[in-house]
Amino acid sequence: MGISRRNALLGGSVLLAVAAGTGLELVDHAVLPGKGTLDEALGRCDAPPPALPAAAPPPPATGSFESRRRGRTVAYALSSAPSGDRPLGVCLALHGFGSNPLQAVNTGNYPRLLAASSAPFVLAAADGGDGYWHPHATDDPLGMLFTEFLPLLASRHGLQVDRVAVAGWSMGGYGALLSALTYRSQIRYVAASSPAIFRDYADAERVNPGAYDSQADWDRHDVTARAAELAGLPLRIDIGAADPFAPAVRRLRDRLPDPSVVTFTTGCHDGRYWDSVGPSQVESLTKALA
């Protein structure tokens, strides 16, 4: 009888538990390394694949501009539904750490979903670097989005920048929440996927040194501490139950005025999970920007 990779991994995990007593529990709580392997073995990363339209989307449009806020040339990418004569709004797509605009507009199968729909918006992503989307001494990616990129989308591409939503994944999910706190009056909807939220400054420094310049920088941009300010904002937060950021997101959920905006389902911190929630996110964004 053949042994599947999952069963082999699970068997190894069971042996670890037997040999080490509480070893399995320590791995499961990330005290010992190997949680990702354990999650795979137990099926915790098996987010259900979505049903997708058959038609392939057109390739994204690309461009660049000089950003004073970031002090450099910034690349961007656009992906949209067929517009006809309809004016289109904008959904800003915020990429994750180590990612880029082209990857951002392709996350969650958004282009394929948009190509088969009548969604009234263009998905627009600009390069925000790896600074967790908040202002630093010489780099302000969030300011770039709202004071430079959106005006460019209006002047260069004829888009309606008074109809703006924000979607983001991982670091970009955190950035989407931060944008709602910083530019609330300009935003109609936020869809944050697997937001990379830390429990405190020490946690951020351990996982991603340099994400915040100092304790004071962390305090200014801690979305959990400012959760009450999200009251009344059209918002959804989707995260896999096995995501390493899930404990911090549960802490955020418990402080939100409406905890029901946070949904935990099967999945890890990966593209399989983001694909699984993509269709319902595009539906929510479409209703918000209609």
C-alpha positions as CSV (number, residue, x, y, z in Angstrom):
1,M,0.0,0.0,0.0
2,G,1.3,3.4,-0.9
3,I,1.9,6.0,1.8
4,S,0.9,9.6,1.0
5,R,3.1,12.5,1.9
6,R,0.6,13.7,4.3
7,N,0.3,10.4,6.1
8,A,4.1,10.1,6.3
9,L,4.3,13.6,7.8
10,L,1.5,12.9,10.2
11,G,3.1,9.7,11.2
12,G,6.3,11.5,11.9
13,S,4.5,14.0,14.0
14,V,2.9,11.2,16.0
15,L,6.2,9.6,16.6
16,L,7.6,13.0,17.8
17,A,4.7,13.2,20.3
18,V,5.3,9.7,21.6
19,A,9.1,10.2,21.8
20,A,8.9,13.7,23.4
21,G,5.8,13.5,25.5
22,T,4.4,17.0,25.1
23,G,6.5,17.6,22.0
24,L,3.5,17.8,19.6
25,E,1.8,20.4,21.8
26,L,5.0,22.5,21.9
27,V,5.3,22.4,18.1
28,D,1.6,23.3,17.8
29,H,2.1,26.3,19.9
30,A,5.2,27.3,18.0
31,V,7.4,26.8,21.1
32,L,9.4,24.3,19.0
33,P,10.0,24.6,15.2
34,G,7.9,22.6,12.7
35,K,4.4,24.1,13.1
36,G,4.1,24.6,9.3
37,T,4.9,21.0,8.6
38,L,2.4,19.9,11.4
39,D,-0.3,22.1,10.0
40,E,0.2,20.6,6.5
41,A,0.1,17.1,7.9
42,L,-3.1,17.7,9.8
43,G,-4.9,19.3,6.9
44,R,-5.1,22.7,8.5
45,C,-3.8,24.4,5.3
46,D,-6.4,22.8,3.0
47,A,-8.4,25.8,2.2
48,P,-11.1,24.8,-0.3
49,P,-10.2,25.8,-3.9
50,P,-12.7,28.2,-5.4
51,A,-14.8,27.7,-8.5
52,L,-13.2,30.1,-11.1
53,P,-14.4,31.5,-14.4
54,A,-12.8,29.7,-17.4
55,A,-11.9,32.9,-19.3
56,A,-8.3,34.0,-18.9
57,P,-7.9,37.7,-17.9
58,P,-6.0,40.2,-20.0
59,P,-2.4,41.0,-18.8
60,P,-2.1,43.8,-16.3
61,A,-1.2,47.3,-17.5
62,T,2.0,48.6,-16.0
63,G,3.7,52.0,-15.5
64,S,5.8,54.0,-13.2
65,F,6.1,57.5,-11.7
66,E,8.4,59.6,-9.6
67,S,7.4,59.7,-6.0
68,R,8.4,62.4,-3.6
69,R,6.9,60.6,-0.7
70,R,9.1,57.5,-1.4
71,G,12.1,59.4,-2.9
72,R,12.3,57.0,-5.8
73,T,10.7,55.8,-9.0
74,V,7.6,53.7,-8.1
75,A,6.3,50.9,-10.4
76,Y,2.6,50.2,-10.6
77,A,0.2,47.7,-12.2
78,L,-3.5,47.8,-13.1
79,S,-6.0,45.0,-13.6
80,S,-9.6,45.7,-14.4
81,A,-12.9,44.4,-15.7
82,P,-14.1,45.4,-19.2
83,S,-15.4,48.9,-18.7
84,G,-17.3,49.9,-21.8
85,D,-18.4,53.4,-21.2
86,R,-18.7,53.0,-17.4
87,P,-16.6,55.2,-15.1
88,L,-14.6,53.0,-12.9
89,G,-13.6,53.4,-9.2
90,V,-10.4,52.1,-7.7
91,C,-9.5,49.2,-5.4
92,L,-5.9,49.7,-4.1
93,A,-4.1,46.4,-3.8
94,L,-1.4,46.4,-1.1
95,H,1.2,43.7,-1.6
96,G,3.0,41.7,1.1
97,F,6.5,41.7,2.3
98,G,9.0,41.0,-0.4
99,S,6.3,41.2,-3.1
100,N,5.5,43.7,-5.9
101,P,2.7,45.4,-7.7
102,L,2.3,42.6,-10.4
103,Q,2.0,40.0,-7.7
104,A,-0.4,42.1,-5.8
105,V,-2.9,42.5,-8.6
106,N,-2.7,38.7,-9.3
107,T,-3.4,37.6,-5.7
108,G,-6.6,35.8,-4.9
109,N,-7.4,35.3,-8.6
110,Y,-8.8,38.8,-8.7
111,P,-8.0,39.4,-12.4
112,R,-9.8,36.3,-13.5
113,L,-12.8,37.1,-11.3
114,L,-12.9,40.7,-12.5
115,A,-12.6,39.7,-16.2
116,A,-15.8,37.6,-15.9
117,S,-17.7,40.2,-13.9
118,S,-19.2,43.7,-14.1
119,A,-17.1,44.9,-11.2
120,P,-17.1,48.7,-11.2
121,F,-13.5,49.2,-10.3
122,V,-9.9,48.9,-11.4
123,L,-7.5,46.9,-9.2
124,A,-4.4,49.2,-8.8
125,A,-1.2,48.3,-7.0
126,A,2.0,50.5,-6.5
127,D,5.3,49.4,-5.0
128,G,5.3,50.2,-1.3
129,G,8.6,48.5,-0.5
130,D,9.0,46.4,2.7
131,G,8.4,49.1,5.3
132,Y,5.0,47.8,6.4
133,W,3.2,50.6,4.6
134,H,3.6,53.2,7.3
135,P,5.7,56.4,7.2
136,H,9.4,56.2,7.9
137,A,12.0,59.0,8.1
138,T,12.7,58.9,4.4
139,D,9.9,56.7,3.0
140,D,6.1,57.2,3.2
141,P,4.4,54.4,1.1
142,L,1.0,55.1,2.5
143,G,1.2,58.8,1.8
144,M,2.4,57.9,-1.7
145,L,-0.7,55.8,-2.4
146,F,-3.2,58.5,-1.3
147,T,-1.5,61.8,-2.3
148,E,0.4,60.7,-5.4
149,F,-0.9,57.4,-6.8
150,L,-4.6,58.1,-6.6
151,P,-4.3,61.6,-8.3
152,L,-2.2,59.9,-11.0
153,L,-4.9,57.3,-11.6
154,A,-7.4,60.1,-12.1
155,S,-5.2,62.2,-14.4
156,R,-3.4,59.4,-16.4
157,H,-6.1,56.7,-16.5
158,G,-9.4,58.6,-16.0
159,L,-10.5,56.7,-12.9
160,Q,-12.9,57.9,-10.2
161,V,-10.7,58.3,-7.1
162,D,-13.6,59.4,-4.9
163,R,-14.7,55.8,-5.1
164,V,-11.8,53.9,-3.4
165,A,-11.5,50.6,-1.6
166,V,-8.4,48.9,-0.3
167,A,-7.5,45.2,-0.4
168,G,-4.3,43.8,1.1
169,W,-2.6,40.6,1.9
170,S,-0.2,39.8,4.8
171,M,1.9,43.0,5.3
172,G,-0.6,44.6,2.8
173,G,-3.5,43.4,5.0
174,Y,-2.0,45.3,7.9
175,G,-1.5,48.3,5.5
176,A,-5.1,48.1,4.4
177,L,-6.2,48.5,8.0
178,L,-3.7,51.3,8.7
179,S,-5.0,53.1,5.6
180,A,-8.5,53.0,7.0
181,L,-7.3,54.6,10.2
182,T,-5.2,57.2,8.3
183,Y,-7.4,58.1,5.3
184,R,-10.8,57.0,6.5
185,S,-12.8,59.7,4.7
186,Q,-11.5,58.5,1.3
187,I,-12.3,54.8,1.7
188,R,-15.5,53.0,1.0
189,Y,-14.4,49.5,1.9
190,V,-11.5,47.5,3.3
191,A,-10.7,43.8,2.6
192,A,-7.8,42.7,4.7
193,S,-6.5,39.1,4.1
194,S,-4.2,37.5,6.7
195,P,-3.1,40.8,8.1
196,A,0.5,40.7,9.5
197,I,-0.3,42.0,12.9
198,F,2.1,41.7,15.8
199,R,1.2,41.4,19.4
200,D,3.8,44.0,20.5
201,Y,7.0,45.8,19.4
202,A,9.2,42.9,20.7
203,D,7.2,40.4,18.6
204,A,7.6,42.6,15.5
205,E,11.3,42.9,16.1
206,R,11.7,39.2,16.5
207,V,9.7,38.3,13.4
208,N,10.6,41.1,11.1
209,P,13.4,43.5,12.3
210,G,13.1,46.9,10.8
211,A,9.3,46.8,10.2
212,Y,9.1,49.6,12.8
213,D,11.8,52.1,13.5
214,S,11.3,52.2,17.3
215,Q,8.9,51.5,20.1
216,A,7.4,55.0,19.5
217,D,7.0,54.2,15.8
218,W,5.2,51.0,16.8
219,D,2.9,52.8,19.2
220,R,1.9,55.3,16.5
221,H,0.9,52.5,14.0
222,D,-0.5,49.7,16.3
223,V,-3.8,49.0,14.7
224,T,-5.0,46.8,17.6
225,A,-4.6,49.7,20.1
226,R,-6.7,51.8,17.7
227,A,-9.3,49.2,17.0
228,A,-12.2,51.4,18.4
229,E,-11.5,53.9,15.6
230,L,-12.6,51.3,13.0
231,A,-16.2,51.6,14.2
232,G,-18.7,52.1,11.4
233,L,-16.2,51.4,8.6
234,P,-17.2,48.8,6.0
235,L,-14.6,46.2,6.6
236,R,-13.8,42.5,6.4
237,I,-10.8,40.6,7.8
238,D,-10.2,37.1,6.5
239,I,-7.6,34.8,8.0
240,G,-6.8,31.1,8.1
241,A,-7.2,29.4,11.5
242,A,-3.7,28.0,11.2
243,D,-2.1,31.3,10.2
244,P,0.8,32.3,12.5
245,F,-0.8,35.7,12.8
246,A,-4.1,34.3,13.9
247,P,-3.5,34.8,17.7
248,A,-2.8,38.5,17.1
249,V,-5.8,38.9,14.9
250,R,-8.0,37.3,17.5
251,R,-6.7,39.9,19.9
252,L,-7.7,42.6,17.4
253,R,-11.1,41.0,16.9
254,D,-11.8,41.1,20.6
255,R,-11.2,44.8,20.6
256,L,-13.2,45.7,17.5
257,P,-16.6,47.4,17.9
258,D,-18.0,44.7,15.6
259,P,-16.0,41.4,16.0
260,S,-18.2,39.7,13.3
261,V,-16.1,41.5,10.6
262,V,-13.3,38.9,11.3
263,T,-13.7,35.5,9.8
264,F,-11.5,32.5,10.6
265,T,-11.7,29.5,8.2
266,T,-9.5,26.6,7.2
267,G,-6.1,27.8,5.9
268,C,-2.6,28.9,6.4
269,H,-0.6,32.0,5.4
270,D,-0.4,31.2,1.7
271,G,-1.9,31.6,-1.7
272,R,-4.3,28.7,-1.3
273,Y,-6.1,30.5,1.5
274,W,-6.1,33.9,-0.4
275,D,-7.6,32.1,-3.5
276,S,-10.3,30.6,-1.3
277,V,-11.6,33.9,-0.1
278,G,-11.0,35.8,-3.3
279,P,-14.5,35.4,-4.9
280,S,-16.4,36.6,-1.8
281,Q,-14.0,39.5,-1.4
282,V,-14.5,40.6,-5.0
283,E,-18.3,40.4,-4.4
284,S,-18.0,42.6,-1.3
285,L,-15.8,45.1,-3.1
286,T,-18.2,45.2,-6.1
287,K,-21.2,46.0,-3.9
288,A,-19.3,48.7,-2.0
289,L,-18.1,50.4,-5.2
290,A,-21.3,50.0,-7.2
